[in-house]
Amino acid sequence: MRSARTIMFKIKNLDRIAPNIADKSIYDFKPSDIAEWRNRKKDVKVATLRNEHAIYSAVFTYAMKELFLIESNVWHTVTMPSKEKS
């Protein structure tokens, strides 16, 4: 993963990055919410989407494996954006 500074920036600015999911509870996330977030390809680069997807998925994995708050990671049900051709 990237530096802690980058990760904290993404998490703190979630309301700007993805306003439709920023105020949701961890229990209220649906795959359709994440797919809607992912489909903003015209606004940002695919590499940015992949980076953010990895960060937010890691947060949910931590909540699942270490905090036992959720039973499954909803980010794993949505396909990560595919890499752009070089």
LINKA-V719110 format. One record per helix or strand. SS is the DSSP state (@ for helix, = for strand). FROM is the first residue (numbers start at 1). TO is the last residue. If there is no record, write none. Layout:
ss=<SS/SS>
from=<FROM/FROM>
to=<TO/TO>
This chain:
ss=<@/@/@/@/@/@>
from=<4/14/19/31/46/74>
to=<12/17/22/38/65/77>
